[in-house]
Amino acid sequence: MKPGFVLDSSVLAKLWLKDEPGSQAASAIVDQARNGRWRLHAPAIFQHEVCNLLSRAARSPVGGLRTPRLSAAQAKAAVEEL
């Protein structure tokens, strides 16, 4: 049986929020799971949490930025990828 991990929503959100610390590690985790190295599990509210994170990133400038971290189109594409 393959080892499994419970995926936190903040880890998955890093796939789209490339300026987040740890975004490369998050990509590696998901890529290795896609390649069959391990299984990923998520809590029941996982999709809601990720959608909330992406929605906030598309609406709110952070840390002195003048524009949101994601465009509405990028956030929509990320949600569809879930």
PDB file of N, CA, C and O in Angstrom:
ATOM      1  N   MET A   1       0.839  -1.186   0.000  1.00  0.00           N
ATOM      2  CA  MET A   1       0.000   0.000   0.000  1.00  0.00           C
ATOM      3  C   MET A   1       0.886   1.253   0.000  1.00  0.00           C
ATOM      4  O   MET A   1       1.871   1.332   0.735  1.00  0.00           O
ATOM      5  N   LYS A   2       0.525   2.203  -0.818  1.00  0.00           N
ATOM      6  CA  LYS A   2       1.275   3.456  -0.911  1.00  0.00           C
ATOM      7  C   LYS A   2       1.060   4.307   0.334  1.00  0.00           C
ATOM      8  O   LYS A   2      -0.028   4.311   0.910  1.00  0.00           O
ATOM      9  N   PRO A   3       2.102   5.029   0.748  1.00  0.00           N
ATOM     10  CA  PRO A   3       1.889   5.956   1.860  1.00  0.00           C
ATOM     11  C   PRO A   3       0.929   7.062   1.439  1.00  0.00           C
ATOM     12  O   PRO A   3       0.843   7.409   0.261  1.00  0.00           O
ATOM     13  N   GLY A   4       0.223   7.599   2.395  1.00  0.00           N
ATOM     14  CA  GLY A   4      -0.722   8.667   2.105  1.00  0.00           C
ATOM     15  C   GLY A   4      -0.508   9.857   3.018  1.00  0.00           C
ATOM     16  O   GLY A   4       0.049   9.736   4.109  1.00  0.00           O
ATOM     17  N   PHE A   5      -0.956  10.991   2.557  1.00  0.00           N
ATOM     18  CA  PHE A   5      -0.850  12.223   3.313  1.00  0.00           C
ATOM     19  C   PHE A   5      -2.171  12.958   3.253  1.00  0.00           C
ATOM     20  O   PHE A   5      -2.882  12.905   2.250  1.00  0.00           O
ATOM     21  N   VAL A   6      -2.492  13.645   4.336  1.00  0.00           N
ATOM     22  CA  VAL A   6      -3.659  14.515   4.344  1.00  0.00           C
ATOM     23  C   VAL A   6      -3.190  15.889   3.870  1.00  0.00           C
ATOM     24  O   VAL A   6      -2.308  16.502   4.471  1.00  0.00           O
ATOM     25  N   LEU A   7      -3.789  16.353   2.798  1.00  0.00           N
ATOM     26  CA  LEU A   7      -3.383  17.609   2.174  1.00  0.00           C
ATOM     27  C   LEU A   7      -4.148  18.771   2.789  1.00  0.00           C
ATOM     28  O   LEU A   7      -5.376  18.745   2.880  1.00  0.00           O
ATOM     29  N   ASP A   8      -3.419  19.776   3.205  1.00  0.00           N
ATOM     30  CA  ASP A   8      -4.019  20.988   3.741  1.00  0.00           C
ATOM     31  C   ASP A   8      -4.340  21.945   2.591  1.00  0.00           C
ATOM     32  O   ASP A   8      -3.615  21.984   1.596  1.00  0.00           O
ATOM     33  N   SER A   9      -5.395  22.697   2.719  1.00  0.00           N
ATOM     34  CA  SER A   9      -5.805  23.610   1.648  1.00  0.00           C
ATOM     35  C   SER A   9      -4.732  24.648   1.337  1.00  0.00           C
ATOM     36  O   SER A   9      -4.584  25.052   0.184  1.00  0.00           O
ATOM     37  N   SER A  10      -3.988  25.079   2.335  1.00  0.00           N
ATOM     38  CA  SER A  10      -2.958  26.083   2.084  1.00  0.00           C
ATOM     39  C   SER A  10      -1.830  25.523   1.217  1.00  0.00           C
ATOM     40  O   SER A  10      -1.193  26.270   0.474  1.00  0.00           O
ATOM     41  N   VAL A  11      -1.581  24.218   1.305  1.00  0.00           N
ATOM     42  CA  VAL A  11      -0.557  23.591   0.462  1.00  0.00           C
ATOM     43  C   VAL A  11      -1.023  23.598  -0.988  1.00  0.00           C
ATOM     44  O   VAL A  11      -0.264  23.971  -1.882  1.00  0.00           O
ATOM     45  N   LEU A  12      -2.255  23.190  -1.224  1.00  0.00           N
ATOM     46  CA  LEU A  12      -2.751  23.149  -2.600  1.00  0.00           C
ATOM     47  C   LEU A  12      -2.858  24.550  -3.199  1.00  0.00           C
ATOM     48  O   LEU A  12      -2.583  24.736  -4.384  1.00  0.00           O
ATOM     49  N   ALA A  13      -3.246  25.517  -2.411  1.00  0.00           N
ATOM     50  CA  ALA A  13      -3.356  26.894  -2.921  1.00  0.00           C
ATOM     51  C   ALA A  13      -2.017  27.412  -3.420  1.00  0.00           C
ATOM     52  O   ALA A  13      -1.980  28.282  -4.290  1.00  0.00           O
ATOM     53  N   LYS A  14      -0.914  26.893  -2.884  1.00  0.00           N
ATOM     54  CA  LYS A  14       0.412  27.328  -3.313  1.00  0.00           C
ATOM     55  C   LYS A  14       0.705  26.947  -4.761  1.00  0.00           C
ATOM     56  O   LYS A  14       1.631  27.489  -5.363  1.00  0.00           O
ATOM     57  N   LEU A  15      -0.068  26.026  -5.327  1.00  0.00           N
ATOM     58  CA  LEU A  15       0.114  25.691  -6.738  1.00  0.00           C
ATOM     59  C   LEU A  15      -0.199  26.888  -7.621  1.00  0.00           C
ATOM     60  O   LEU A  15       0.381  27.038  -8.696  1.00  0.00           O
ATOM     61  N   TRP A  16      -1.104  27.730  -7.176  1.00  0.00           N
ATOM     62  CA  TRP A  16      -1.512  28.903  -7.964  1.00  0.00           C
ATOM     63  C   TRP A  16      -0.936  30.201  -7.419  1.00  0.00           C
ATOM     64  O   TRP A  16      -0.825  31.188  -8.146  1.00  0.00           O
ATOM     65  N   LEU A  17      -0.575  30.203  -6.155  1.00  0.00           N
ATOM     66  CA  LEU A  17      -0.002  31.400  -5.532  1.00  0.00           C
ATOM     67  C   LEU A  17       1.513  31.222  -5.470  1.00  0.00           C
ATOM     68  O   LEU A  17       2.074  30.899  -4.424  1.00  0.00           O
ATOM     69  N   LYS A  18       2.150  31.437  -6.598  1.00  0.00           N
ATOM     70  CA  LYS A  18       3.575  31.138  -6.759  1.00  0.00           C
ATOM     71  C   LYS A  18       4.485  31.997  -5.883  1.00  0.00           C
ATOM     72  O   LYS A  18       5.649  31.653  -5.677  1.00  0.00           O
ATOM     73  N   ASP A  19       3.959  33.120  -5.364  1.00  0.00           N
ATOM     74  CA  ASP A  19       4.776  33.970  -4.502  1.00  0.00           C
ATOM     75  C   ASP A  19       4.798  33.476  -3.061  1.00  0.00           C
ATOM     76  O   ASP A  19       5.517  34.035  -2.232  1.00  0.00           O
ATOM     77  N   GLU A  20       4.037  32.453  -2.750  1.00  0.00           N
ATOM     78  CA  GLU A  20       3.996  31.893  -1.407  1.00  0.00           C
ATOM     79  C   GLU A  20       5.258  31.085  -1.121  1.00  0.00           C
ATOM     80  O   GLU A  20       5.721  30.346  -1.990  1.00  0.00           O
ATOM     81  N   PRO A  21       5.817  31.209   0.067  1.00  0.00           N
ATOM     82  CA  PRO A  21       6.932  30.330   0.436  1.00  0.00           C
ATOM     83  C   PRO A  21       6.457  28.871   0.397  1.00  0.00           C
ATOM     84  O   PRO A  21       5.364  28.554   0.864  1.00  0.00           O
ATOM     85  N   GLY A  22       7.272  28.014  -0.152  1.00  0.00           N
ATOM     86  CA  GLY A  22       6.921  26.603  -0.218  1.00  0.00           C
ATOM     87  C   GLY A  22       6.134  26.200  -1.443  1.00  0.00           C
ATOM     88  O   GLY A  22       5.684  25.057  -1.536  1.00  0.00           O
ATOM     89  N   SER A  23       5.953  27.120  -2.396  1.00  0.00           N
ATOM     90  CA  SER A  23       5.146  26.773  -3.574  1.00  0.00           C
ATOM     91  C   SER A  23       5.816  25.695  -4.425  1.00  0.00           C
ATOM     92  O   SER A  23       5.129  24.867  -5.023  1.00  0.00           O
ATOM     93  N   GLN A  24       7.142  25.696  -4.485  1.00  0.00           N
ATOM     94  CA  GLN A  24       7.835  24.650  -5.249  1.00  0.00           C
ATOM     95  C   GLN A  24       7.682  23.292  -4.573  1.00  0.00           C
ATOM     96  O   GLN A  24       7.503  22.280  -5.251  1.00  0.00           O
ATOM     97  N   ALA A  25       7.749  23.261  -3.268  1.00  0.00           N
ATOM     98  CA  ALA A  25       7.565  22.005  -2.533  1.00  0.00           C
ATOM     99  C   ALA A  25       6.137  21.489  -2.713  1.00  0.00           C
ATOM    100  O   ALA A  25       5.928  20.286  -2.865  1.00  0.00           O
ATOM    101  N   ALA A  26       5.166  22.385  -2.696  1.00  0.00           N
ATOM    102  CA  ALA A  26       3.775  21.979  -2.908  1.00  0.00           C
ATOM    103  C   ALA A  26       3.596  21.368  -4.291  1.00  0.00           C
ATOM    104  O   ALA A  26       2.911  20.357  -4.444  1.00  0.00           O
ATOM    105  N   SER A  27       4.207  21.976  -5.289  1.00  0.00           N
ATOM    106  CA  SER A  27       4.134  21.433  -6.650  1.00  0.00           C
ATOM    107  C   SER A  27       4.750  20.044  -6.712  1.00  0.00           C
ATOM    108  O   SER A  27       4.212  19.152  -7.367  1.00  0.00           O
ATOM    109  N   ALA A  28       5.873  19.860  -6.035  1.00  0.00           N
ATOM    110  CA  ALA A  28       6.539  18.554  -6.029  1.00  0.00           C
ATOM    111  C   ALA A  28       5.668  17.487  -5.364  1.00  0.00           C
ATOM    112  O   ALA A  28       5.601  16.355  -5.844  1.00  0.00           O
ATOM    113  N   ILE A  29       5.011  17.835  -4.279  1.00  0.00           N
ATOM    114  CA  ILE A  29       4.131  16.885  -3.583  1.00  0.00           C
ATOM    115  C   ILE A  29       3.005  16.439  -4.502  1.00  0.00           C
ATOM    116  O   ILE A  29       2.732  15.245  -4.628  1.00  0.00           O
ATOM    117  N   VAL A  30       2.362  17.392  -5.135  1.00  0.00           N
ATOM    118  CA  VAL A  30       1.228  17.062  -6.011  1.00  0.00           C
ATOM    119  C   VAL A  30       1.698  16.288  -7.243  1.00  0.00           C
ATOM    120  O   VAL A  30       1.040  15.337  -7.664  1.00  0.00           O
ATOM    121  N   ASP A  31       2.823  16.685  -7.817  1.00  0.00           N
ATOM    122  CA  ASP A  31       3.353  15.964  -8.982  1.00  0.00           C
ATOM    123  C   ASP A  31       3.675  14.511  -8.640  1.00  0.00           C
ATOM    124  O   ASP A  31       3.374  13.607  -9.419  1.00  0.00           O
ATOM    125  N   GLN A  32       4.280  14.289  -7.485  1.00  0.00           N
ATOM    126  CA  GLN A  32       4.618  12.926  -7.093  1.00  0.00           C
ATOM    127  C   GLN A  32       3.366  12.095  -6.818  1.00  0.00           C
ATOM    128  O   GLN A  32       3.349  10.890  -7.072  1.00  0.00           O
ATOM    129  N   ALA A  33       2.336  12.728  -6.308  1.00  0.00           N
ATOM    130  CA  ALA A  33       1.070  12.007  -6.105  1.00  0.00           C
ATOM    131  C   ALA A  33       0.441  11.664  -7.455  1.00  0.00           C
ATOM    132  O   ALA A  33      -0.090  10.567  -7.632  1.00  0.00           O
ATOM    133  N   ARG A  34       0.498  12.582  -8.393  1.00  0.00           N
ATOM    134  CA  ARG A  34      -0.033  12.317  -9.737  1.00  0.00           C
ATOM    135  C   ARG A  34       0.724  11.185 -10.418  1.00  0.00           C
ATOM    136  O   ARG A  34       0.149  10.441 -11.212  1.00  0.00           O
ATOM    137  N   ASN A  35       2.015  11.054 -10.108  1.00  0.00           N
ATOM    138  CA  ASN A  35       2.840   9.990 -10.678  1.00  0.00           C
ATOM    139  C   ASN A  35       2.718   8.672  -9.919  1.00  0.00           C
ATOM    140  O   ASN A  35       3.382   7.693 -10.261  1.00  0.00           O
ATOM    141  N   GLY A  36       1.875   8.644  -8.896  1.00  0.00           N
ATOM    142  CA  GLY A  36       1.601   7.405  -8.183  1.00  0.00           C
ATOM    143  C   GLY A  36       2.519   7.083  -7.023  1.00  0.00           C
ATOM    144  O   GLY A  36       2.477   5.976  -6.487  1.00  0.00           O
ATOM    145  N   ARG A  37       3.346   8.033  -6.628  1.00  0.00           N
ATOM    146  CA  ARG A  37       4.269   7.749  -5.518  1.00  0.00           C
ATOM    147  C   ARG A  37       3.526   7.617  -4.198  1.00  0.00           C
ATOM    148  O   ARG A  37       3.865   6.767  -3.375  1.00  0.00           O
ATOM    149  N   TRP A  38       2.531   8.440  -3.997  1.00  0.00           N
ATOM    150  CA  TRP A  38       1.704   8.343  -2.794  1.00  0.00           C
ATOM    151  C   TRP A  38       0.299   8.829  -3.065  1.00  0.00           C
ATOM    152  O   TRP A  38       0.000   9.402  -4.113  1.00  0.00           O
ATOM    153  N   ARG A  39      -0.550   8.583  -2.093  1.00  0.00           N
ATOM    154  CA  ARG A  39      -1.959   8.992  -2.190  1.00  0.00           C
ATOM    155  C   ARG A  39      -2.165  10.244  -1.359  1.00  0.00           C
ATOM    156  O   ARG A  39      -1.580  10.402  -0.288  1.00  0.00           O
ATOM    157  N   LEU A  40      -3.002  11.125  -1.869  1.00  0.00           N
ATOM    158  CA  LEU A  40      -3.352  12.322  -1.123  1.00  0.00           C
ATOM    159  C   LEU A  40      -4.799  12.208  -0.649  1.00  0.00           C
ATOM    160  O   LEU A  40      -5.677  11.755  -1.384  1.00  0.00           O
ATOM    161  N   HIS A  41      -5.020  12.617   0.557  1.00  0.00           N
ATOM    162  CA  HIS A  41      -6.355  12.629   1.146  1.00  0.00           C
ATOM    163  C   HIS A  41      -6.665  14.059   1.555  1.00  0.00           C
ATOM    164  O   HIS A  41      -5.754  14.854   1.789  1.00  0.00           O
ATOM    165  N   ALA A  42      -7.930  14.384   1.641  1.00  0.00           N
ATOM    166  CA  ALA A  42      -8.318  15.743   2.026  1.00  0.00           C
ATOM    167  C   ALA A  42      -9.565  15.690   2.901  1.00  0.00           C
ATOM    168  O   ALA A  42     -10.409  14.809   2.734  1.00  0.00           O
ATOM    169  N   PRO A  43      -9.680  16.629   3.831  1.00  0.00           N
ATOM    170  CA  PRO A  43     -10.886  16.698   4.661  1.00  0.00           C
ATOM    171  C   PRO A  43     -12.108  17.076   3.821  1.00  0.00           C
ATOM    172  O   PRO A  43     -11.978  17.581   2.705  1.00  0.00           O
ATOM    173  N   ALA A  44     -13.265  16.831   4.360  1.00  0.00           N
ATOM    174  CA  ALA A  44     -14.525  17.068   3.641  1.00  0.00           C
ATOM    175  C   ALA A  44     -14.688  18.524   3.197  1.00  0.00           C
ATOM    176  O   ALA A  44     -15.279  18.784   2.149  1.00  0.00           O
ATOM    177  N   ILE A  45     -14.183  19.458   3.966  1.00  0.00           N
ATOM    178  CA  ILE A  45     -14.362  20.880   3.631  1.00  0.00           C
ATOM    179  C   ILE A  45     -13.226  21.430   2.771  1.00  0.00           C
ATOM    180  O   ILE A  45     -13.140  22.639   2.555  1.00  0.00           O
ATOM    181  N   PHE A  46     -12.366  20.556   2.285  1.00  0.00           N
ATOM    182  CA  PHE A  46     -11.171  20.939   1.553  1.00  0.00           C
ATOM    183  C   PHE A  46     -11.475  21.867   0.377  1.00  0.00           C
ATOM    184  O   PHE A  46     -10.867  22.931   0.265  1.00  0.00           O
ATOM    185  N   GLN A  47     -12.402  21.484  -0.497  1.00  0.00           N
ATOM    186  CA  GLN A  47     -12.698  22.309  -1.673  1.00  0.00           C
ATOM    187  C   GLN A  47     -13.208  23.690  -1.279  1.00  0.00           C
ATOM    188  O   GLN A  47     -12.873  24.683  -1.924  1.00  0.00           O
ATOM    189  N   HIS A  48     -14.002  23.757  -0.240  1.00  0.00           N
ATOM    190  CA  HIS A  48     -14.514  25.055   0.218  1.00  0.00           C
ATOM    191  C   HIS A  48     -13.367  25.936   0.711  1.00  0.00           C
ATOM    192  O   HIS A  48     -13.335  27.135   0.435  1.00  0.00           O
ATOM    193  N   GLU A  49     -12.424  25.332   1.442  1.00  0.00           N
ATOM    194  CA  GLU A  49     -11.289  26.099   1.949  1.00  0.00           C
ATOM    195  C   GLU A  49     -10.424  26.627   0.799  1.00  0.00           C
ATOM    196  O   GLU A  49     -10.020  27.790   0.807  1.00  0.00           O
ATOM    197  N   VAL A  50     -10.143  25.774  -0.182  1.00  0.00           N
ATOM    198  CA  VAL A  50      -9.309  26.197  -1.314  1.00  0.00           C
ATOM    199  C   VAL A  50     -10.024  27.282  -2.114  1.00  0.00           C
ATOM    200  O   VAL A  50      -9.409  28.277  -2.498  1.00  0.00           O
ATOM    201  N   CYS A  51     -11.296  27.100  -2.363  1.00  0.00           N
ATOM    202  CA  CYS A  51     -12.057  28.121  -3.100  1.00  0.00           C
ATOM    203  C   CYS A  51     -12.035  29.452  -2.364  1.00  0.00           C
ATOM    204  O   CYS A  51     -11.909  30.502  -2.994  1.00  0.00           O
ATOM    205  N   ASN A  52     -12.153  29.426  -1.051  1.00  0.00           N
ATOM    206  CA  ASN A  52     -12.097  30.652  -0.261  1.00  0.00           C
ATOM    207  C   ASN A  52     -10.726  31.321  -0.387  1.00  0.00           C
ATOM    208  O   ASN A  52     -10.644  32.535  -0.576  1.00  0.00           O
ATOM    209  N   LEU A  53      -9.662  30.542  -0.285  1.00  0.00           N
ATOM    210  CA  LEU A  53      -8.313  31.100  -0.433  1.00  0.00           C
ATOM    211  C   LEU A  53      -8.120  31.738  -1.807  1.00  0.00           C
ATOM    212  O   LEU A  53      -7.574  32.837  -1.914  1.00  0.00           O
ATOM    213  N   LEU A  54      -8.566  31.049  -2.853  1.00  0.00           N
ATOM    214  CA  LEU A  54      -8.402  31.569  -4.210  1.00  0.00           C
ATOM    215  C   LEU A  54      -9.266  32.811  -4.439  1.00  0.00           C
ATOM    216  O   LEU A  54      -8.847  33.757  -5.105  1.00  0.00           O
ATOM    217  N   SER A  55     -10.463  32.793  -3.882  1.00  0.00           N
ATOM    218  CA  SER A  55     -11.350  33.943  -4.017  1.00  0.00           C
ATOM    219  C   SER A  55     -10.738  35.181  -3.357  1.00  0.00           C
ATOM    220  O   SER A  55     -10.769  36.274  -3.921  1.00  0.00           O
ATOM    221  N   ARG A  56     -10.185  34.998  -2.165  1.00  0.00           N
ATOM    222  CA  ARG A  56      -9.542  36.118  -1.475  1.00  0.00           C
ATOM    223  C   ARG A  56      -8.330  36.622  -2.243  1.00  0.00           C
ATOM    224  O   ARG A  56      -8.086  37.826  -2.306  1.00  0.00           O
ATOM    225  N   ALA A  57      -7.567  35.694  -2.830  1.00  0.00           N
ATOM    226  CA  ALA A  57      -6.384  36.104  -3.597  1.00  0.00           C
ATOM    227  C   ALA A  57      -6.774  36.897  -4.834  1.00  0.00           C
ATOM    228  O   ALA A  57      -6.018  37.758  -5.286  1.00  0.00           O
ATOM    229  N   ALA A  58      -7.947  36.613  -5.383  1.00  0.00           N
ATOM    230  CA  ALA A  58      -8.413  37.323  -6.585  1.00  0.00           C
ATOM    231  C   ALA A  58      -9.046  38.673  -6.256  1.00  0.00           C
ATOM    232  O   ALA A  58      -9.163  39.530  -7.131  1.00  0.00           O
ATOM    233  N   ARG A  59      -9.448  38.865  -5.018  1.00  0.00           N
ATOM    234  CA  ARG A  59     -10.133  40.104  -4.645  1.00  0.00           C
ATOM    235  C   ARG A  59      -9.258  41.106  -3.920  1.00  0.00           C
ATOM    236  O   ARG A  59      -9.455  42.315  -4.049  1.00  0.00           O
ATOM    237  N   SER A  60      -8.290  40.614  -3.157  1.00  0.00           N
ATOM    238  CA  SER A  60      -7.613  41.488  -2.215  1.00  0.00           C
ATOM    239  C   SER A  60      -6.137  41.681  -2.509  1.00  0.00           C
ATOM    240  O   SER A  60      -5.382  40.710  -2.568  1.00  0.00           O
ATOM    241  N   PRO A  61      -5.722  42.922  -2.693  1.00  0.00           N
ATOM    242  CA  PRO A  61      -4.288  43.195  -2.760  1.00  0.00           C
ATOM    243  C   PRO A  61      -3.643  42.890  -1.405  1.00  0.00           C
ATOM    244  O   PRO A  61      -4.266  43.081  -0.360  1.00  0.00           O
ATOM    245  N   VAL A  62      -2.404  42.421  -1.425  1.00  0.00           N
ATOM    246  CA  VAL A  62      -1.728  42.032  -0.188  1.00  0.00           C
ATOM    247  C   VAL A  62      -0.359  42.701  -0.124  1.00  0.00           C
ATOM    248  O   VAL A  62       0.323  42.844  -1.139  1.00  0.00           O
ATOM    249  N   GLY A  63       0.027  43.100   1.061  1.00  0.00           N
ATOM    250  CA  GLY A  63       1.381  43.589   1.280  1.00  0.00           C
ATOM    251  C   GLY A  63       1.804  44.752   0.406  1.00  0.00           C
ATOM    252  O   GLY A  63       2.935  44.773  -0.079  1.00  0.00           O
ATOM    253  N   GLY A  64       0.937  45.708   0.193  1.00  0.00           N
ATOM    254  CA  GLY A  64       1.293  46.868  -0.597  1.00  0.00           C
ATOM    255  C   GLY A  64       1.135  46.685  -2.096  1.00  0.00           C
ATOM    256  O   GLY A  64       1.392  47.614  -2.861  1.00  0.00           O
ATOM    257  N   LEU A  65       0.714  45.502  -2.526  1.00  0.00           N
ATOM    258  CA  LEU A  65       0.473  45.305  -3.953  1.00  0.00           C
ATOM    259  C   LEU A  65      -0.751  46.099  -4.369  1.00  0.00           C
ATOM    260  O   LEU A  65      -1.696  46.249  -3.595  1.00  0.00           O
ATOM    261  N   ARG A  66      -0.732  46.598  -5.572  1.00  0.00           N
ATOM    262  CA  ARG A  66      -1.872  47.383  -6.045  1.00  0.00           C
ATOM    263  C   ARG A  66      -2.928  46.514  -6.705  1.00  0.00           C
ATOM    264  O   ARG A  66      -4.085  46.916  -6.823  1.00  0.00           O
ATOM    265  N   THR A  67      -2.539  45.347  -7.126  1.00  0.00           N
ATOM    266  CA  THR A  67      -3.478  44.452  -7.796  1.00  0.00           C
ATOM    267  C   THR A  67      -3.574  43.148  -7.012  1.00  0.00           C
ATOM    268  O   THR A  67      -2.643  42.790  -6.290  1.00  0.00           O
ATOM    269  N   PRO A  68      -4.673  42.446  -7.146  1.00  0.00           N
ATOM    270  CA  PRO A  68      -4.812  41.152  -6.471  1.00  0.00           C
ATOM    271  C   PRO A  68      -3.757  40.158  -6.957  1.00  0.00           C
ATOM    272  O   PRO A  68      -3.180  40.334  -8.030  1.00  0.00           O
ATOM    273  N   ARG A  69      -3.513  39.135  -6.179  1.00  0.00           N
ATOM    274  CA  ARG A  69      -2.499  38.140  -6.490  1.00  0.00           C
ATOM    275  C   ARG A  69      -2.891  37.244  -7.657  1.00  0.00           C
ATOM    276  O   ARG A  69      -2.019  36.702  -8.336  1.00  0.00           O
ATOM    277  N   LEU A  70      -4.173  37.081  -7.899  1.00  0.00           N
ATOM    278  CA  LEU A  70      -4.685  36.292  -9.018  1.00  0.00           C
ATOM    279  C   LEU A  70      -5.748  37.101  -9.743  1.00  0.00           C
ATOM    280  O   LEU A  70      -6.472  37.884  -9.127  1.00  0.00           O
ATOM    281  N   SER A  71      -5.839  36.911 -11.037  1.00  0.00           N
ATOM    282  CA  SER A  71      -6.952  37.517 -11.763  1.00  0.00           C
ATOM    283  C   SER A  71      -8.187  36.647 -11.539  1.00  0.00           C
ATOM    284  O   SER A  71      -8.075  35.505 -11.093  1.00  0.00           O
ATOM    285  N   ALA A  72      -9.339  37.177 -11.843  1.00  0.00           N
ATOM    286  CA  ALA A  72     -10.580  36.393 -11.723  1.00  0.00           C
ATOM    287  C   ALA A  72     -10.516  35.162 -12.621  1.00  0.00           C
ATOM    288  O   ALA A  72     -10.982  34.090 -12.235  1.00  0.00           O
ATOM    289  N   ALA A  73      -9.945  35.308 -13.813  1.00  0.00           N
ATOM    290  CA  ALA A  73      -9.826  34.186 -14.736  1.00  0.00           C
ATOM    291  C   ALA A  73      -8.897  33.109 -14.187  1.00  0.00           C
ATOM    292  O   ALA A  73      -9.172  31.919 -14.340  1.00  0.00           O
ATOM    293  N   GLN A  74      -7.794  33.517 -13.547  1.00  0.00           N
ATOM    294  CA  GLN A  74      -6.874  32.552 -12.949  1.00  0.00           C
ATOM    295  C   GLN A  74      -7.536  31.809 -11.790  1.00  0.00           C
ATOM    296  O   GLN A  74      -7.371  30.597 -11.649  1.00  0.00           O
ATOM    297  N   ALA A  75      -8.273  32.526 -10.973  1.00  0.00           N
ATOM    298  CA  ALA A  75      -8.960  31.891  -9.850  1.00  0.00           C
ATOM    299  C   ALA A  75     -10.012  30.902 -10.360  1.00  0.00           C
ATOM    300  O   ALA A  75     -10.149  29.805  -9.818  1.00  0.00           O
ATOM    301  N   LYS A  76     -10.746  31.286 -11.391  1.00  0.00           N
ATOM    302  CA  LYS A  76     -11.756  30.396 -11.953  1.00  0.00           C
ATOM    303  C   LYS A  76     -11.106  29.133 -12.532  1.00  0.00           C
ATOM    304  O   LYS A  76     -11.620  28.031 -12.340  1.00  0.00           O
ATOM    305  N   ALA A  77      -9.994  29.286 -13.229  1.00  0.00           N
ATOM    306  CA  ALA A  77      -9.299  28.124 -13.800  1.00  0.00           C
ATOM    307  C   ALA A  77      -8.786  27.208 -12.686  1.00  0.00           C
ATOM    308  O   ALA A  77      -8.827  25.985 -12.819  1.00  0.00           O
ATOM    309  N   ALA A  78      -8.305  27.799 -11.591  1.00  0.00           N
ATOM    310  CA  ALA A  78      -7.819  26.990 -10.466  1.00  0.00           C
ATOM    311  C   ALA A  78      -8.955  26.193  -9.838  1.00  0.00           C
ATOM    312  O   ALA A  78      -8.788  25.015  -9.523  1.00  0.00           O
ATOM    313  N   VAL A  79     -10.106  26.830  -9.655  1.00  0.00           N
ATOM    314  CA  VAL A  79     -11.260  26.140  -9.071  1.00  0.00           C
ATOM    315  C   VAL A  79     -11.710  25.007  -9.981  1.00  0.00           C
ATOM    316  O   VAL A  79     -12.053  23.927  -9.501  1.00  0.00           O
ATOM    317  N   GLU A  80     -11.712  25.239 -11.276  1.00  0.00           N
ATOM    318  CA  GLU A  80     -12.119  24.177 -12.210  1.00  0.00           C
ATOM    319  C   GLU A  80     -11.139  23.018 -12.201  1.00  0.00           C
ATOM    320  O   GLU A  80     -11.526  21.877 -12.450  1.00  0.00           O
ATOM    321  N   GLU A  81      -9.871  23.300 -11.916  1.00  0.00           N
ATOM    322  CA  GLU A  81      -8.849  22.252 -11.859  1.00  0.00           C
ATOM    323  C   GLU A  81      -9.003  21.364 -10.630  1.00  0.00           C
ATOM    324  O   GLU A  81      -8.542  20.223 -10.619  1.00  0.00           O
ATOM    325  N   LEU A  82      -9.653  21.894  -9.597  1.00  0.00           N
ATOM    326  CA  LEU A  82      -9.864  21.087  -8.379  1.00  0.00           C
ATOM    327  C   LEU A  82     -10.649  19.846  -8.736  1.00  0.00           C
ATOM    328  O   LEU A  82     -10.939  19.026  -7.864  1.00  0.00           O
TER     329      LEU A  82
END
